[in-house]
Amino acid sequence: QVQLVESGGGLVQAGGSLRLSCAASGRTFSTYSMGWFRQVPGKEREFVAVMSLSSGWSYYGNSVKGRFTISRDNAKNTVYLQMNSLKFEDTAVYYCAARREGVLGLESQATYDYWGQGTQVTVSS
């Protein structure tokens, strides 16, 4: 059974930092990419970042470029999202997700096969 488990969310002041973790288990993820989405109530889930677990190549959504960094630890099947210079508008539930590499549509949640349960990030202004 595939599981993605996020951790690291919480409350932080604007300008501060948080690091999210996502631990994957239940299958081999060597040919997968893992990424992050976020969602606020009443809005669609928004793409944040994705990283290839094989090559380390990464890609970011425009709203987080230059502030967020995705990284991986293949030995632990874990990806991280380092979030710096947080803004009030970064407040959301953050979801980890995994997709097979080579599938078109990096920013589309429909192309992701597995999802975590989400972790809340709240940025106070």
C-alpha positions in Angstrom: 0.0 0.0 0.0 1.5 3.3 -1.1 1.6 6.0 1.5 2.8 9.6 1.4 3.1 11.2 4.8 3.6 14.9 5.2 5.0 16.7 8.3 6.4 20.0 9.3 3.4 22.3 8.9 2.5 24.9 11.5 2.1 28.5 12.3 4.8 31.0 11.3 5.0 34.8 11.1 5.3 36.5 7.7 8.9 36.6 6.6 9.7 33.4 8.5 10.6 29.9 7.3 9.2 26.3 7.5 10.4 23.0 6.1 7.9 20.4 5.0 8.8 16.7 4.7 7.1 14.0 2.7 8.0 10.4 3.3 7.0 7.8 0.7 6.5 4.1 1.2 4.9 1.1 -0.3 6.6 0.9 -3.7 9.7 1.8 -5.6 9.8 5.5 -6.5 13.0 5.6 -8.5 11.0 6.4 -11.7 8.7 8.8 -10.1 8.8 12.6 -9.4 7.4 13.9 -6.2 5.9 17.3 -5.7 3.9 19.7 -3.7 0.5 21.3 -4.2 -1.4 23.6 -1.9 -5.1 24.5 -1.5 -7.1 27.1 0.3 -10.9 26.7 0.9 -12.9 27.5 -2.1 -10.0 27.5 -4.5 -8.5 24.9 -6.8 -5.4 23.0 -5.7 -2.3 25.0 -6.9 0.9 23.5 -8.1 3.9 24.5 -6.0 7.0 22.4 -7.0 8.1 19.1 -8.3 11.4 17.1 -8.4 12.6 14.1 -10.3 13.8 11.5 -7.8 16.1 10.0 -10.5 17.8 13.2 -11.8 17.1 15.8 -9.2 15.6 18.1 -11.8 13.1 20.5 -10.3 10.4 22.9 -11.4 8.5 25.6 -9.5 5.2 27.4 -9.7 5.6 31.1 -10.4 4.2 32.2 -7.0 7.0 30.5 -5.1 10.1 30.8 -7.4 13.0 32.2 -5.5 11.5 31.6 -2.1 10.8 27.8 -1.9 13.3 25.0 -2.6 12.4 21.4 -3.1 15.0 18.7 -2.3 15.2 14.9 -1.9 16.8 12.2 0.1 16.5 9.1 -2.0 17.8 6.8 0.7 14.8 7.8 2.8 12.3 8.1 -0.1 11.7 11.6 1.2 11.3 15.0 -0.4 11.4 18.3 1.4 10.0 21.8 0.7 12.0 24.6 2.3 9.8 27.6 2.4 11.5 31.0 3.1 10.2 34.5 3.1 6.7 33.3 3.8 3.8 35.5 3.0 0.3 35.6 4.3 -0.9 34.3 0.9 1.2 31.1 1.4 -1.3 30.0 4.0 -2.9 26.7 2.7 -3.0 23.0 3.2 0.1 21.6 1.5 -0.1 18.2 -0.2 2.6 15.9 -1.2 2.1 14.0 -4.4 3.9 11.5 -6.7 3.7 11.0 -10.5 5.4 8.8 -13.0 8.2 10.5 -14.9 7.7 11.3 -18.5 4.0 12.0 -18.2 3.0 15.4 -19.6 1.4 18.0 -17.4 3.7 18.7 -14.4 1.4 21.3 -13.0 -1.8 19.3 -13.4 -3.0 17.4 -10.3 -4.7 14.9 -12.6 -1.3 13.5 -13.6 -0.3 12.6 -10.0 -1.0 9.1 -8.9 -0.5 9.3 -5.2 -1.3 11.9 -2.6 -0.6 12.6 1.1 -3.2 13.7 3.6 -2.0 17.3 3.7 -0.4 19.5 6.3 -1.6 23.0 7.3 0.7 26.0 6.9 -0.5 29.2 8.4 1.4 32.4 7.9 0.3 35.3 10.2 0.6 38.8 8.9 
